[in-house]
Every structure is written in structure tokens, then in C-alpha cells.
Amino acid sequence: MAFTKSDPGIIRAKGIRIMRANRLRQIWASGGAAVNGWLAVPNGFSAETMAHQGWDSLTVDLQHGVVDYQAAVPMLTAISTTETVPVVRVPWLDPVYLMKVLDAGAYGVICPMVNTREDAERLVAYTRYPPHGTRSFGPIRGFLYGGQDYPERANDTVVVFAMIETREGLDNLEDILSTPGLDAVYVGPSDLSLALGCRPTFDDVDPPAAEAIAHVAAKAKEYGKICGIHNGSVEVALKRVEMGYQFVTVSSDARLMASGSQAILSTMRAAKPASQTFSY
């Protein structure tokens, strides 16, 4: 049978769309680490611009910031113009949010405040079709992005992350990691630091938070699960890849826009002649 490439990641065989592969799973299967970008700006064009830079994945953040579902859908559509994997961080462990973003074409979900084995089991159930879960059927955009066999393959394609960001979640880490169907955990360093009585920061974390971050990586490897983490700089992200993290977020669209602007303005202001005044 002859196969020809069509949309990125989709193969056509006599007009049948075979579900688009999840590149995150491909990267991890080869032992690699995925570089994830973060989207806080509620705009399709900015999401498309970020996606065309070559990120392995981009996460639309519905938990913090100003993005809502109506803004997220065109952002997911924009990401689909590339091979970048669309991921969404939902606001909470709520079946409404989880099912709607999956129906909208997200190939990965990051769920905050998963603190117990029961939480993790609910997360898996909400994101898997029966008989492995309770996800309701209606992948209206999942069909467009993934392909017509989405219903048969979605359970094995979509990636589900449980966030570890509380003392309770850390205490129950092994119970969470042993939950069948859970693909990965994702560390929020700032919240985890706060929970441990430390300063809320991404990179220069206090010793108790640093120990917890290393502990999560070691336990995830022990249980055969992927671990991801938020980072503020490339240097720290690379160190955490060496530690065992295979999904590292580095910065966001808003932070990159701000830092890029600051770099330009700093250079211009430092270089201007003493007699010349620039207006900003």
C-alpha cells in the first residue's frame, strides 16, 4: 500500500486519515528531552509565531494569566500549522476543562494540584475514553487535528501530566506515579517552593525545594514515568535534563517579548550620543 505525506504528522492511505503521532512520545521513546514553550498571550498570531520557531511543544496556559477557552481554540489552531505539539494547562482538576481542551485538539494536558492517588485516578479517567476512563465523546476539533481514527487511538496518543506542587503531592508522589494510565508528572517549582516554606522561584530554589526536585526526577525514573518542570533559563533547564527531566519549559511568549524589548532598549540607550534624546 502506498502512503503519502499530507498534513504534518498525518499519513494518507487511500483517503483514510491515520491519527497524527504525538511527537512528545516519539522524543521520549528515543531517550530525548522535549523543549516546551509557554503561551500566556491570548492571541492566535502570537501562538503561530512561537510555533514556527521550532519548539517541540507549546503549552497554552488556562490556569494563570489571561487566556480563556475562546482564545485557546484559535491558539491551538495556529499551532497546528506546524509540527509543534499543542499542550494545554487546565485551570483545575475538572472534567469540563479537561474534556473540552482535548476535544479542541490538545495532544497533552497539564493538570494542577494533583495531590493524591485518587486525584491522579480521576485525572486519568477524565482524559481517557471507556473502557479505560470516563471521557465523554465529542472530539470536534480532535478529528480535524488528529485524524478520523482519533476515537480508537486517542487513549494511547494524548499525554497526561499531573502537577506536583504541594507538600501533600510530594508526600504522595509514589502513589501518584503508580497510577495506571498516568503518563507524566510536572513540577511547578514556585508553588512547590512555597509549600516547603521556601522562596517562590523557578531556578535558584532553596535547598529543600532543590532536594524535592531531584527526588521527583529519581522517583519518576523508578516508576517509568516522564517528569517535566518549569524553568526560567536555558542553563537551569539543561541541568535538569541531566537530572532526568525529559520535558523542560523555558520561558514564555510574554517573558520573551519583555526580555527582547529590554535588550534592545538597553543597547539603544547605552549607545545614543549625549546630545541626542530618544523618545520611547
C-alpha positions as CSV (number, residue, x, y, z in Angstrom):
1,M,0.0,0.0,0.0
2,A,1.4,3.4,-1.0
3,F,1.5,6.1,1.7
4,T,1.9,9.8,1.0
5,K,2.5,12.6,3.5
6,S,-0.3,15.1,3.9
7,D,-0.6,17.4,6.9
8,P,2.3,17.4,9.3
9,G,2.3,14.1,11.2
10,I,-0.6,12.7,9.2
11,I,-0.3,9.9,6.6
12,R,-3.0,9.3,4.0
13,A,-3.7,5.8,2.6
14,K,-6.4,5.7,0.0
15,G,-8.0,8.8,1.6
16,I,-8.0,7.4,5.1
17,R,-6.5,9.7,7.7
18,I,-4.3,7.8,10.2
19,M,-4.0,9.6,13.5
20,R,-1.2,12.1,13.8
21,A,1.6,10.8,16.0
22,N,2.4,12.7,19.2
23,R,5.9,13.9,18.8
24,L,6.4,14.1,22.5
25,R,6.0,10.3,22.8
26,Q,8.5,9.9,19.9
27,I,11.0,12.1,21.5
28,W,10.8,10.3,24.9
29,A,10.8,6.9,23.2
30,S,14.2,7.8,21.7
31,G,15.5,8.9,25.1
32,G,15.4,12.6,24.3
33,A,14.1,15.6,26.2
34,A,11.4,17.9,24.8
35,V,11.7,21.7,24.9
36,N,8.4,23.2,25.7
37,G,7.4,26.9,25.3
38,W,4.7,28.6,27.3
39,L,1.9,30.7,25.9
40,A,0.4,33.4,28.1
41,V,-0.7,35.8,25.4
42,P,-4.3,35.1,24.2
43,N,-3.7,35.5,20.5
44,G,-3.6,33.1,17.6
45,F,-1.0,35.1,15.7
46,S,1.5,35.2,18.6
47,A,0.9,31.4,19.1
48,E,1.6,30.8,15.4
49,T,4.7,32.9,15.6
50,M,6.0,30.9,18.5
51,A,5.1,27.6,16.9
52,H,7.1,28.4,13.8
53,Q,10.3,28.8,15.8
54,G,10.5,25.1,16.2
55,W,9.5,24.4,19.8
56,D,8.9,20.7,20.4
57,S,5.7,21.6,22.2
58,L,3.8,24.8,23.3
59,T,1.6,24.9,26.3
60,V,-1.5,27.2,26.4
61,D,-1.9,28.3,30.0
62,L,-5.5,28.4,31.1
63,Q,-4.7,28.4,34.8
64,H,-2.8,31.6,35.3
65,G,-2.8,34.7,33.1
66,V,-5.5,36.0,30.7
67,V,-6.2,33.1,28.3
68,D,-9.7,31.6,28.3
69,Y,-11.2,28.8,26.2
70,Q,-12.4,31.1,23.4
71,A,-8.9,32.4,23.0
72,A,-7.3,29.0,23.4
73,V,-9.1,27.3,20.4
74,P,-7.6,29.7,17.8
75,M,-4.2,29.4,19.5
76,L,-4.4,25.6,19.2
77,T,-5.4,26.0,15.5
78,A,-2.4,28.3,14.9
79,I,0.0,25.8,16.5
80,S,-1.5,23.2,14.1
81,T,0.2,24.9,11.2
82,T,3.5,23.4,12.4
83,E,4.7,20.1,13.9
84,T,4.9,21.6,17.3
85,V,2.7,19.6,19.8
86,P,-0.2,21.6,21.3
87,V,-0.5,21.2,25.1
88,V,-2.9,22.9,27.5
89,R,-2.5,23.5,31.2
90,V,-6.1,23.4,32.5
91,P,-7.2,25.6,35.5
92,W,-8.0,22.7,37.8
93,L,-8.8,19.0,38.1
94,D,-12.2,19.4,36.5
95,P,-13.7,17.1,33.8
96,V,-15.3,20.1,32.0
97,Y,-11.9,21.8,31.3
98,L,-10.0,18.6,30.6
99,M,-12.5,17.2,28.1
100,K,-13.1,20.5,26.3
101,V,-9.4,21.2,25.6
102,L,-8.9,17.6,24.4
103,D,-11.9,18.0,22.1
104,A,-10.3,21.2,20.9
105,G,-7.3,19.3,19.7
106,A,-4.8,19.4,22.6
107,Y,-2.4,16.5,22.4
108,G,-1.3,16.9,26.0
109,V,-2.8,18.3,29.2
110,I,-1.1,19.5,32.4
111,C,-3.3,19.4,35.4
112,P,-2.5,21.4,38.6
113,M,-3.0,20.4,42.2
114,V,-2.9,16.6,41.9
115,N,-2.2,15.7,45.5
116,T,-3.3,12.1,45.9
117,R,-3.7,8.8,44.2
118,E,-7.4,9.5,44.0
119,D,-6.8,12.8,42.2
120,A,-4.5,11.1,39.7
121,E,-7.1,8.3,39.0
122,R,-9.7,11.0,38.4
123,L,-7.3,12.8,36.0
124,V,-6.7,9.6,34.0
125,A,-10.4,8.8,33.9
126,Y,-11.4,12.3,32.7
127,T,-8.9,12.1,29.8
128,R,-9.4,8.5,28.6
129,Y,-12.4,7.1,26.6
130,P,-14.1,4.0,28.0
131,P,-13.3,1.3,29.0
132,H,-10.1,3.0,30.4
133,G,-11.9,6.2,31.5
134,T,-15.0,8.3,31.5
135,R,-14.2,10.9,28.9
136,S,-17.3,11.9,27.0
137,F,-17.2,11.6,23.2
138,G,-17.2,14.7,21.0
139,P,-13.7,15.4,19.6
140,I,-15.0,18.1,17.3
141,R,-11.6,19.5,16.6
142,G,-9.7,16.4,17.6
143,F,-10.9,14.9,14.4
144,L,-9.5,17.8,12.3
145,Y,-6.1,17.8,14.0
146,G,-5.6,14.1,14.8
147,G,-7.5,12.2,12.1
148,Q,-10.6,10.2,11.6
149,D,-9.4,7.3,13.8
150,Y,-9.0,9.7,16.7
151,P,-11.5,7.7,18.8
152,E,-9.6,4.5,18.5
153,R,-6.1,5.9,19.1
154,A,-6.6,8.9,21.4
155,N,-6.1,7.0,24.7
156,D,-2.6,5.9,23.5
157,T,-1.7,9.3,21.9
158,V,-2.7,12.1,24.3
159,V,-0.2,12.8,27.1
160,V,-1.4,13.5,30.6
161,F,0.7,15.3,33.2
162,A,-0.1,15.6,36.9
163,M,1.4,18.6,38.5
164,I,3.4,18.1,41.7
165,E,3.4,21.4,43.5
166,T,2.3,20.8,47.1
167,R,3.7,19.1,50.2
168,E,0.8,16.7,50.0
169,G,1.5,15.8,46.4
170,L,5.2,15.3,47.3
171,D,4.3,13.1,50.2
172,N,2.0,11.0,47.9
173,L,4.4,11.0,45.0
174,E,4.8,7.3,44.7
175,D,1.1,6.7,44.9
176,I,0.6,9.2,42.1
177,L,3.4,7.8,40.0
178,S,2.0,4.3,40.3
179,T,-1.4,5.3,38.9
180,P,-2.2,3.3,35.8
181,G,-2.6,5.4,32.7
182,L,-0.8,8.5,34.0
183,D,2.0,9.4,31.6
184,A,4.0,12.0,33.4
185,V,4.3,14.4,36.3
186,Y,5.2,18.1,36.1
187,V,6.9,20.1,38.8
188,G,5.9,23.7,39.4
189,P,9.0,25.0,41.3
190,S,7.4,28.2,42.6
191,D,4.4,26.6,44.2
192,L,6.4,23.6,45.4
193,S,8.9,26.0,47.0
194,L,6.1,27.9,48.7
195,A,4.6,24.7,50.0
196,L,8.0,23.8,51.5
197,G,8.5,27.2,53.2
198,C,10.9,28.5,50.6
199,R,11.1,31.5,48.3
200,P,8.9,31.1,45.2
201,T,11.2,30.9,42.2
202,F,11.9,28.8,39.1
203,D,15.7,28.4,39.1
204,D,17.6,29.5,42.2
205,V,15.5,27.4,44.5
206,D,16.3,26.9,48.2
207,P,17.8,23.6,49.4
208,P,14.5,21.9,50.4
209,A,13.0,22.6,47.0
210,A,16.1,21.5,45.2
211,E,16.0,18.2,47.1
212,A,12.4,17.8,46.2
213,I,13.0,18.5,42.5
214,A,15.8,15.9,42.5
215,H,13.6,13.4,44.4
216,V,10.8,13.7,41.8
217,A,13.2,13.0,39.0
218,A,14.6,9.9,40.7
219,K,11.1,8.5,41.6
220,A,9.7,9.2,38.1
221,K,12.6,7.2,36.6
222,E,12.0,4.4,39.1
223,Y,8.3,4.2,38.1
224,G,9.0,4.6,34.4
225,K,7.2,7.9,34.1
226,I,8.2,11.1,32.4
227,C,8.9,14.1,34.5
228,G,8.7,17.7,33.4
229,I,9.5,21.0,35.1
230,H,9.2,24.8,34.7
231,N,12.4,26.7,34.2
232,G,13.4,30.4,34.0
233,S,16.6,29.9,32.0
234,V,18.3,27.6,29.4
235,E,21.2,26.9,31.8
236,V,19.0,25.5,34.5
237,A,16.8,23.6,32.1
238,L,19.9,21.9,30.7
239,K,21.0,20.9,34.2
240,R,17.6,19.5,34.9
241,V,17.7,17.5,31.7
242,E,20.9,15.9,33.0
243,M,19.0,15.2,36.3
244,G,16.5,13.2,34.3
245,Y,13.8,15.7,33.3
246,Q,12.5,15.0,29.8
247,F,10.1,17.8,29.4
248,V,11.5,21.3,30.2
249,T,9.7,24.5,29.8
250,V,11.9,27.5,29.2
251,S,10.3,31.0,29.4
252,S,7.1,32.2,27.8
253,D,5.9,34.4,25.0
254,A,5.2,37.3,27.4
255,R,8.6,36.9,29.1
256,L,10.4,36.6,25.8
257,M,8.7,39.7,24.4
258,A,9.6,41.7,27.5
259,S,13.2,40.5,27.7
260,G,13.8,41.1,24.0
261,S,12.4,44.6,24.3
262,Q,14.6,45.3,27.3
263,A,17.7,44.1,25.5
264,I,17.0,46.4,22.5
265,L,16.2,49.4,24.6
266,S,19.2,48.9,26.9
267,T,21.5,48.8,23.9
268,M,20.0,51.8,22.3
269,R,20.0,53.9,25.4
270,A,23.6,53.0,26.2
271,A,24.8,53.8,22.6
272,K,23.0,57.1,22.0
273,P,25.1,60.3,21.7
274,A,25.0,62.6,24.7
275,S,23.4,65.3,22.6
276,Q,20.6,63.1,21.3
277,T,17.4,62.2,23.1
278,F,15.3,59.2,22.2
279,S,11.6,59.2,22.9
280,Y,10.0,55.9,23.9
